[in-house]
Each structure stands twice: as C-alpha cells, then as structure tokens.
Amino acid sequence: MSSASQRNRYFDALSSTPGLMWLGQNTNHIPAHPAVKAAMIAAIEEGAFNAYAPPLGFEALRAAIVADLGTPGAEALVTEGGVSALAMVCRAYCRPGTTFVTTDPTWKWPCLFAKQAGAEVIEIPIYDPACNYRLTPEALKAAVDERTAIIYLVDPNNPLGIRYTREEIEAFAAIARDCGAMLVHDCTYRDFADGHYPALLAAPEGAIVSLSFSKWLGLAGLRVGALVAAPAVLEACAERATSVLGASVIAQRAAEAGLKVKPEWMAEVRRIDRANKAKIKEAASAIEGFALPVYPSHGNFLVLETIGAGIRPEALVEAARREKMMIRQGTYHTARFGDRFVKVSTSVPEGWVDAFCAQLPALVATARTLNDIGPQF
C-alpha cells in the first residue's frame, strides 16, 4: 500500500471512531458561536453554495481580515485553509537554486512545497534550552545568503508554543531585507498569544502573513484561511493560485461572522484553553520523567516530553488511540527531535482534558508494554 493510502486510511479510521477526542491537531472543538452557526445555516438555506465565490474572496471578508490583523494598506486573499496560502507563496518564490530557511521544529508542509518547487530547505535547530527554544537573529543571519528566497517563521511556533517579540520580528525582517528574501510569517496561532506582532508592520513590502480560521474559530473541516500582503506582493502570489474559483462560500460566511464576534468568542476560548493547559501541566508533573519544556505555551497546545521517562512518543500515541484519544507524536514535526515528545491540543472541551489527565498514568503504563506499533502520521 502506498504511503498516501496508508495516511488516508489512518485518518479515516480516526474520523470513523465514535466519540474520538481530537487532542493532537490543534483544532478547536469548543461548540461554535451561535452567530457563526446561523451564518452557515443561512448560506445553506439560501442556496449560496450553488455559485462560486469571488476568486480572491468576498470583499467584506477581505477587509475584515486586514482590519483584524491591524495592517492597513495590505490586502487579503482568502484561501482554502492557511496551508493553501503557504503553498501559493512557495510556488511564487521558490525555484531551483534558491533556499527556504526555517526552524526545526516547524510546520512540515511548507517545507514540502518548497522542495516541490526545487528549493533547498535549511532547518535551524531550536529545540534547545540554550536558545530558549527560539530562533535568534544571529542563527538566522548565519543561515541565509543571496540564494535565500523565503524565511519561513511559524509564530507562535508549532509545536513548541514560543512567541517572538516585536524586536525579534524587526530583526528577522531586517535580515530578510538584507539578503533579498521574503519573510513569510505564519500567524496561525496568533489569537492564542499575548503581544503578537505581525511582520507586515516591520516590513510592509517584504513580508507575507498567512492566517487560518481552523484553530481560533474551529473551521478546520470547512477549509478557510488567508494570505495578507502588500498589493503588489499579493498579485504576484495570486498569479500562482490553483484555487482560481474561490474558497468555500459557506466557510467564508462563517469566517466573516466569526470576526464580528471575535472578542467575546476568544475570551471564552482562551479561558478554556488556559484551564486545560494548567490541568495538563499538573497531570504531567506527576509522571516521573515527564517535562514541559515550554510553559505557558502561546499556542493552543503543549509539548510533553516523554524521553526522560523512557517512553516512546509513538507508544503513548497508540495507548491514547486505544482509549479514543488522538494525540500527536513528535516525529510529525521533526525527525531530529521527534523522539523526545508528544503534543497535546488544548482548545477542546474541558471534559476531554479531564479524561486525558485522569487516564495519563494508565496510558503511560500501557505505553511501556507496546513494541510493535504501526505507522503514524
């Protein structure tokens, strides 16, 4: 069986599990805001999905995205999830003979898109307390040169959860400008962070921000995200678009409604998220050898180190799966450091986290007995 088929069957089996607790994909499973549900239902009842959306997205949504990001003068292009925005950017800027510079760990898919376009991917290790688990301007400057097409920064970092300061973003933007690279700022988790600073404010013409409605608004299955950039940069990216008939009409109506109620919605989501993180920290601290390298996390997830307990991440993932819980093994994010940790999502119903914490000692005990584990993705 091909790897693609194995991966699909793996997730199909998870999706077909009744009552599965999704604790590994950073998705938001808190019940949707009534206004968002109403917008989707209205779009269905009026048959809005029978027609294509505008190719760049509905104008009201495009304007609302820029206003929410706080980057006047920029424009938004609505995409089928944040991943489509990043694929578009890689097609626009990467080519043979160029480099795509990012961190390790990072989000894996843009690295794949860069390779598909012929670029060499350079990953700078940051899973290290010596650098506070973050990219430094010095390390970035040493990794770029005139070949660098894209500097890709996930901020807050997925999976570590660190958040960069305004001063760091400004330093990264200056380095990108000096070597002629585009600074691509993946801000998927910005709404869970305090003091987040979009790179477009530091480099209006030299940065691109990618956004997602999957995490903060819970629209992962609807596939809606955005690319935000200066008009000329956006035009260069739009020329490489493959979704030329626009993103889902229903998803866009949900996203527009979500932005209108965002302050009240995120206040509750972040309250639940913080409470869940505190519970997981307490439960993990009771397991000898477990550790949380970054706490608090600025994303809607936590890294739990298992290596000190002699637990293979894959074994713990399998033990959780048998109890209808999906958590993520570290190798999804990084081959170099993946044997150290699992990742647990926290923007979920508190009952899910209560169940995970209550069962964690038993999951660890089961994991110690598991040797022959199938492929995980």
BAGU-23260 format. One record per atom (N, C-alpha, C): residue in three letters; x, y negated, z. Coordinates in steps of 0.2 Angstrom, whole numbers, plus 5000, padded with zeros to 4 digits. Layout:
ALAXYZ...
This chain:
MET500450065000MET500050005000MET500449945000SER500349894996SER500749834996SER500649795002SER501149755003SER501149715009SER500549665010ALA500349635004ALA499749595004ALA499149635006SER499049695003SER498449735005SER498549745013GLN499149765015GLN499149785022GLN498949725027ARG499249665025ARG499049605028ARG498249585028ASN498049595022ASN497249585022ASN496849635026ARG497049695026ARG496649745030ARG496749735037TYR497349715039TYR497549695046TYR497049645049PHE496949585045PHE496549535047PHE495749555046ASP495649595041ASP494949615040ASP494749655046ALA495149695049ALA495049745055ALA494849695061LEU495349645062LEU495149595067LEU494549565066SER494349535060SER493749505059SER493149545060SER493249605059SER492649655060SER492549685067THR493049665071THR492949685078THR492449645082PRO491949675084PRO491349635088PRO491649605095GLY491549545096GLY491749515102GLY492449505103LEU492849505097LEU493549485097LEU493749415100MET494149415105MET494449345107MET495049325103TRP494949275099TRP495449245095TRP495949205099LEU496449235101LEU496949195106LEU497649185103GLY497649195096GLY498349195093GLY498349145087GLN497849115084GLN497949075078GLN497849005079ASN497848985085ASN497748915087ASN497148885084THR496648925083THR495948905080THR495548875086ASN495048835085ASN494648815090ASN493948845090HIS493848885096HIS493248925096HIS492748895101ILE492848835103ILE492348795108ILE491748785104PRO491148795106PRO490548785102PRO490548715099ALA490348715092ALA490348645089ALA489948595092HIS490148535090HIS489748475092HIS489048475088PRO488548465092PRO487848465088PRO487848425082ALA488148365082ALA488148325076ALA488548355070VAL489048395071VAL489448425066VAL488948485063LYS488648525068LYS488148575065LYS487648545061ALA487348485064ALA486748455060ALA487048435053ALA487648415052ALA487848385046ALA487948445041MET488148505043MET488248565039MET487548585037ILE487048595042ILE486448615040ILE486048575035ALA486148505036ALA485848455031ALA486148465024ALA486748475024ALA487048485017ALA486848555014ILE486748605018ILE486448665015ILE485748655013GLU485348625017GLU484648615016GLU484448575010GLU484948525009GLU484848485003GLU485148504997GLY485448564997GLY485748594992GLY486448554989ALA486748524994ALA487348484992ALA487848524989PHE487948594991PHE488448634989PHE488348654982ASN487848644978ASN487748654971ASN488148614967ALA488448564969ALA488848514965ALA489548514967TYR490048504963TYR490748494965TYR490748424969ALA491248424974ALA491448364977ALA491948324973PRO491948254974PRO492448214970PRO493148254971PRO493648244966PRO494248284966PRO494748264972LEU494648204974LEU495148184980LEU494748184987GLY494148194986GLY493648194992GLY493148144992PHE492648144996PHE492148094997PHE492548035000GLU492347974997GLU492647914999GLU492647895006ALA492047905009ALA491847895016ALA492347935020LEU492447995018LEU492948045022LEU493648015022ARG493848005015ARG494547975014ARG494647915018ALA494247875019ALA494347805023ALA494347825030ALA493947875032ALA493847885039ALA494547925042ILE494847965037ILE495447995039ILE495947945040VAL496047905036VAL496547855036VAL496447805042ALA495847785044ALA495747745050ALA495847785056ASP495747855056ASP495847895062ASP496647905063LEU496947905058LEU497747915058LEU498047845060GLY497747795059GLY497947725060GLY498547705056THR498447715049THR498947705044THR498647665039PRO498447595040PRO498247555035PRO498647545029GLY498347545023GLY498747545017GLY498947615013ALA498847665017ALA498947735015ALA498247755012GLU498247815008GLU497647845006GLU497647915008ALA497047945008ALA497048015010ALA496748055004LEU497048115003LEU496748164998LEU496548225002VAL495848245001VAL495548295005VAL495748365002THR495948415005THR496148475003THR495848535006GLU495948595003GLU495648655006GLU496048675012GLY496048645017GLY496448655023GLY497148625022GLY497448615028GLY498148575028GLY498648615024VAL498548685024VAL499048725020VAL499048705013SER498448685010SER498448665003SER498848605002ALA498748555006ALA499148495006ALA499848505006LEU500148545010LEU500848565010LEU501048595004ALA500648645001ALA500848674995ALA500948624989MET500448574989MET500448524984MET501148484985VAL501248464991VAL501848424992VAL502548464989CYS502548524991CYS503148564989CYS503148574981ARG502648584978ARG502648584971ARG502848514968ALA502648464971ALA502848394969ALA503548384969TYR503948404975TYR504548384976TYR505148434976CYS504948494977CYS505448554977CYS505548574970ARG506248594968ARG506348624962ARG507048654963PRO507348694958PRO507948724959PRO508548674960GLY508948694964GLY509548644966GLY509348594971THR508748594974THR508648554980THR508548594986THR508548564992THR508448594998THR507848575002PHE507548615006PHE507048605010PHE507248615017VAL507248565021VAL507548565028VAL507048565033THR507048615038THR506548615043THR506948645049THR506448665054THR506748685061THR506648765061ASP506948795066ASP506748865067ASP506648875075PRO506048885077PRO505448905073PRO505148845070THR504648855065THR504248815061THR503648845059TRP503248815055TRP502648855052TRP502948885045LYS502848945044LYS503148985039LYS502948965032TRP502348955031TRP502148945024TRP502448895020PRO502548835022PRO502848785018PRO503548805016CYS503848845020CYS504548875018CYS504448925012LEU503948965012LEU503749005006LEU503648965000PHE503248905001PHE503048864995PHE503648834992ALA504148814996ALA504748784994ALA505148834990LYS505248894993LYS505648944989LYS505248964982GLN504648964982GLN504248974976GLN504448924971ALA504548864973ALA504748804968ALA505448804967GLY505848854970GLY506548854968GLY507048824973ALA506748794978ALA507248764983ALA507548804988GLU508148784991GLU508448824996GLU508148805003VAL507948845007VAL507648825013VAL508248835019ILE508348775022ILE508848775028ILE508448765034GLU508548805039GLU508148805045GLU508648785051ILE508548735055ILE508948715060ILE508748745067PRO509048785070PRO508848815076PRO508748765082ILE508148775085ILE507948735090ILE507648775096TYR507648835096TYR507448875102TYR507948885107ASP508148825110ASP508748825114ASP508548775120PRO508648785126PRO508548735131PRO509048685131ALA509648695128ALA510248645127ALA509948585123CYS509548595118CYS509248535114CYS508548525116ASN508348545122ASN507648535124ASN507148565119TYR507348615116TYR506848645111TYR506648595106ARG507048555104ARG506848505099ARG507448485094LEU507248465088LEU507648435083LEU507948375086THR508648365085THR508948305086THR509148265080PRO509248205080PRO509448165074PRO510148195072GLU510548205076GLU511248225075GLU511248295071ALA510848345073ALA510748405070ALA510448395063LEU509948355062LEU509648345056LEU510148315051LYS510448265053LYS510948225049LYS511448275046ALA511648325050ALA512248375048ALA511948425043ALA511248425042ALA510948475038ALA510748455031VAL510748385030VAL510448355024VAL511048325020ASP510948325014ASP511348295009ASP510948265003GLU511348244998GLU510948224992GLU510548274988ARG510548334990ARG510148384987ARG509448394991THR509448364996THR508848375001THR508248334998ALA507648374996ALA507048354993ALA506548334999ILE506548385004ILE506048375009ILE506348385016ILE506148345020ILE506248365028ILE505548375030TYR505448435033TYR504848455035TYR504848465043LEU504348425046LEU504348425053LEU503648435055VAL503548495059VAL502948505062VAL502948475069ASP502448435070ASP502448395076ASP501748375079PRO501548405085PRO501948455089PRO502148515085ASN502748545088ASN502948605085ASN502548665086ASN502448695081ASN502048765081ASN502548815080PRO502748855085PRO502348875091PRO502648845098LEU503148805098LEU503448785104LEU503048725108GLY502748685105GLY502248635108GLY502648575110ILE503248565108ILE503648495109ILE503348445105ARG503348385107ARG503148325103ARG503648275103TYR503748245097TYR504348195096TYR504148125097THR504548085100THR504448015102THR504447975096ARG504247915096ARG504247865091ARG504947855089GLU505447845094GLU506147835092GLU506447895088GLU506247955090GLU506448015086GLU506248015079ILE505547995078ILE505247995072ILE505547935067GLU505747885070GLU506047825067GLU506747845065ALA507147885069ALA507747915067ALA507747965061PHE507248005062PHE507148055056PHE507048015050ALA506547965050ALA506447935044ALA507047895041ALA507447865045ALA508047835043ALA508547885039ILE508547945042ILE509047995039ILE508748015032ALA508048025032ALA507748045026ALA507847995020ARG507747925022ARG507847875018ARG508647875015ASP509047885020ASP509747885018ASP509947935013CYS509647995013CYS509848045009CYS509348055003GLY508848015003GLY508348014997GLY507848064998ALA507748095004ALA507248145004ALA506548115006MET506048155005MET505348145008MET505248175015LEU505048135020LEU504948155026LEU504148185026VAL504048245027VAL503448275027VAL503248295035HIS502748255037HIS502548255044HIS501948295045ASP502048365047ASP501448405048ASP501148385055CYS500548355055CYS500248325061CYS499648365063THR499648435061THR499048475063THR498848475070TYR499348465074TYR499148475082TYR499148405085ARG499148355081ARG499248285084ARG498748265089ASP498148295089ASP497548275093ASP497548305100PHE498048355101PHE498148385107PHE498748355111ALA499048305108ALA499748275110ALA499548205113ASP499948185118ASP499948115121ASP500548075117GLY500448015115GLY500947975112GLY501147995105HIS500748025101HIS500948055095HIS501047995090TYR501547995086TYR501747935081TYR501847965074PRO501347945070PRO501447965063PRO502047935059ALA502347975055ALA502947955052ALA502747905047LEU502147895044LEU502047845040LEU502047775043LEU502047765049LEU502147705052LEU502947685052ALA503347735052ALA504047715051ALA504347715044ALA503947745040ALA504147755033ALA503547755028PRO503247695027PRO502647695023PRO502647725016GLU503247715013GLU503347735006GLU503747805006GLY504047825012GLY504447885012GLY504247935016ALA503647945018ALA503347995022ALA502648015019ILE502548085021ILE501848105019ILE501648145026VAL501048135028VAL500748165033VAL500248215031SER500248275034SER499748325032SER499348335039LEU498648345037LEU498148355043LEU497748415042SER497448435047SER496948495047SER496348475051PHE495748505049PHE495148505053PHE495048575057SER495548615055SER495448685058SER495548685066LYS496048645068LYS496148655075LYS495748615080TRP495748545079TRP495448505084TRP494648515083LEU494448525077LEU493648525076LEU493448595075GLY493848645074GLY493548715074GLY493348735067LEU493548705062LEU493348715055LEU493748765051ALA494148805054ALA494648845051ALA494348885045GLY493748915046GLY493448955041GLY493148915035LEU493048855036LEU492748805031LEU493348785026ARG493948785028ARG494548765024ARG494448685022VAL494648645027VAL494748575025VAL495248535029GLY495648505025GLY496248465028GLY496348405024ALA496948375024ALA497148315020ALA497848305020LEU498048265015LEU498648235014LEU498548165014VAL499048125018VAL498948055018VAL499648025017ALA499647975012ALA500247945010ALA500147875006ALA500647845004ALA500547785001ALA500247804994PRO499947754991PRO499547774984PRO499947804979ALA500547774978ALA501047804973ALA501247874974VAL501447884981VAL501647954983VAL501048004982LEU500447974984LEU499848024984LEU499748044977GLU499747994972GLU499648004965GLU500148054962ALA500848054965ALA501248104962ALA501148174965CYS500848174971CYS500648244973CYS500048264970ALA499548224969ALA498848244966ALA499048274959GLU499548244955GLU499648274949GLU499848354949ARG500048374955ARG500248444956ARG499648484959ALA499048454960ALA498548484963ALA498248544959THR498048604962THR497748654959THR496948654961SER496748624966SER496048624968SER495848554965VAL495748554958VAL495548494955VAL494848484955LEU494448524958LEU493648514958LEU493448504965GLY493948484970GLY493748454976GLY493648514981ALA493748494988ALA493648534993ALA492848544995SER492748594999SER492048615000SER491648555002VAL491048544999VAL490548495001VAL490348505008ILE490148565010ILE489948575017ILE490448555022ALA491048575021ALA491648565025ALA491748495026GLN491748455020GLN491848385021GLN491348345025ARG490748365024ARG490148335028ARG490248355035ALA490548415037ALA490648425044ALA491248385047ALA491748375042ALA492348335044ALA492148265046GLU491748235041GLU491548165042GLU491148155048ALA490648205050ALA490348205056ALA490748205062GLY491248255062GLY491748265067GLY492148195069LEU492348165064LEU492748105065LEU492248045069LYS491648045067LYS491248005071LYS491148015078VAL491148075080VAL491048095087VAL491748115090LYS492248105087LYS492948125089LYS493148105097PRO493048045099PRO493248035106PRO492848075111GLU492248085111GLU491848115116GLU492048195115TRP492048215109TRP492248285107TRP492948305110MET493448265108MET494048285110MET494248285118ALA493848235121ALA493848235128ALA493748295132GLU493148325129GLU492948395132GLU493448455130VAL493648455123VAL494048505121VAL494748505125ARG495048445126ARG495648435129ARG495548455137ARG495048445140ARG494848465146ARG494948535147ILE494548575142ILE494548645142ILE495248675141ASP495648645136ASP496248665134ASP496748655140ARG496748605143ARG497248595149ARG497048645155ALA496448655156ALA496248705161ALA496448775159ASN496448795153ASN496648855150ASN497348865151LYS497748815149LYS498448815150LYS498748825157ALA498348795162ALA498548805169ALA498448875171LYS497848905169LYS497748975171LYS498249015168ILE498449005162ILE498949055159ILE499649045162LYS499748985164LYS500448975167LYS500449015174GLU499849005178GLU499849045184GLU499849115183ALA499549145178ALA499549215177ALA500249245175ALA500549205170ALA501149225168ALA501749225173SER501649175177SER502149165183SER502149215188ALA501649255188ALA501549315192ALA501849375190ILE502049375183ILE502349435180ILE503149425180GLU503449475184GLU504149465184GLU504449465177GLY504949415176GLY505249415170GLY504949375164PHE504249355165PHE503949315160PHE504149235162ALA504149195156ALA504349125157ALA503949085152LEU503849025153LEU503548975149LEU504148925147PRO504448925142PRO505048885140PRO504848815139VAL504148795137VAL503948735136VAL503248725140TYR503248685145TYR502648665148TYR502648595151PRO502148555150PRO501548575146PRO501648575139SER501248605135SER501348605128SER500848555125HIS501148515120HIS500748465117HIS500248495111GLY500348555110GLY499848595105GLY499348625109ASN498848665105ASN498348695109ASN498548775109PHE499148785112PHE499448845113PHE500048845118LEU500248905120LEU500848915124LEU501248975122VAL501948965122VAL502349015121VAL502449055128LEU502349115128LEU502549155134LEU503149205132GLU503749195135GLU504249235134GLU504249295138THR504349355134THR504249415137THR504949455138ILE505449425135ILE506049465134ILE506349475141GLY506249425146GLY506549435152GLY506249495156ALA505649515154ALA505349575157ALA505449635153GLY505849635148GLY505949695144GLY505349715140ILE504949665138ILE504349685135ILE504349665127ARG504249705123ARG504249685116ARG503649645114PRO503749595111PRO503149555109PRO502549595105GLU502849635101GLU502349675097GLU501949725101ALA502249745106ALA501949795110ALA501349765114LEU501549705117LEU501049665120LEU500449645116VAL500549625110VAL500049605105VAL499649665104GLU499949725103GLU499549785102GLU499149805108ALA499349795114ALA499049815120ALA498449765121ALA498549705119ALA497949655119ALA497449675114ARG497649695108ARG497149705102ARG496749765105ARG496949815108ARG496549865111ARG496049845116GLU496149785119GLU495649755123GLU495249695120LYS495249705113LYS494849655109LYS495149575110MET495749575111MET496049505111MET496649505106MET496649445102MET497149435097MET497649385099ILE498249405101ILE498749355102ILE499349365097ARG499849325096ARG500249325091ARG500949335093GLN501349385089GLN502049405091GLN502449345088GLY503049335091GLY503449285089GLY503749285082THR503849345079THR504149355073THR503649325067TYR503049315069TYR502649275064TYR502949205062HIS503249175067HIS503549115067HIS504249115065THR504649165068THR505349155067THR505649225067ALA506049245062ALA506449315063ALA507049305068ARG507349245068ARG507849235073ARG507749245080PHE507149215082PHE506949215089PHE506349255091GLY506049285086GLY505349315087GLY505349365092ASP505949395094ASP505949455099ASP505849425106ARG505849365107ARG505849335113ARG505149325116PHE504549315112PHE503949285115PHE503349305111VAL502749295114VAL502149295111VAL501849225111LYS501349205107LYS501049145108LYS500249155109VAL500049115114VAL499349115116VAL498949055115SER498349055111SER498048995110SER497548975116THR497448905116THR497148885122THR496448845121SER496348825115SER495748785113SER495148845112VAL495048875117VAL494548935117VAL494048925123PRO493548965123PRO493048965129PRO493448985135GLU493348955140GLU493748975147GLU493649045149GLY493049075147GLY492949145149GLY493449195145TRP493649175139TRP494149215136TRP494849215139VAL495049155141VAL495649145145VAL495649185152ASP495049175155ASP494949215161ASP495049285160ALA494849315155ALA494849385154ALA495649405152PHE495949365148PHE496649375147PHE497049375153CYS496949325157CYS497349315163CYS497249375168ALA496649395169ALA496449445173ALA496749515171GLN496749525164GLN497049585162GLN497749585160LEU498149525161LEU498849525159LEU499249575162PRO499149585169PRO499649645172PRO499549715169ALA498849725167ALA498749795164ALA498949795157LEU498949735153LEU499249735146LEU499949745146VAL500349715151VAL501049725152VAL501149795153ALA500849825158ALA500949905159ALA500849945153THR500249925149THR500149965143THR500749955138ALA500949895137ALA501449875133ALA502149915134ARG502249935140ARG502849965142ARG502850035139THR502250065138THR502150135136THR502150145128LEU502150085124LEU502050085117LEU502650085114ASN502750125109ASN503350135105ASN503250125097ASP502750165095ASP502650175088ASP502050125086ILE502250065084ILE501750005083ILE501749995075GLY501149985073GLY501049975065GLY501249905064PRO501249885057PRO501449815055PRO500949765058GLN501249715060GLN500849655062GLN501049595058PHE500549545057PHE500649495053PHE500449425056
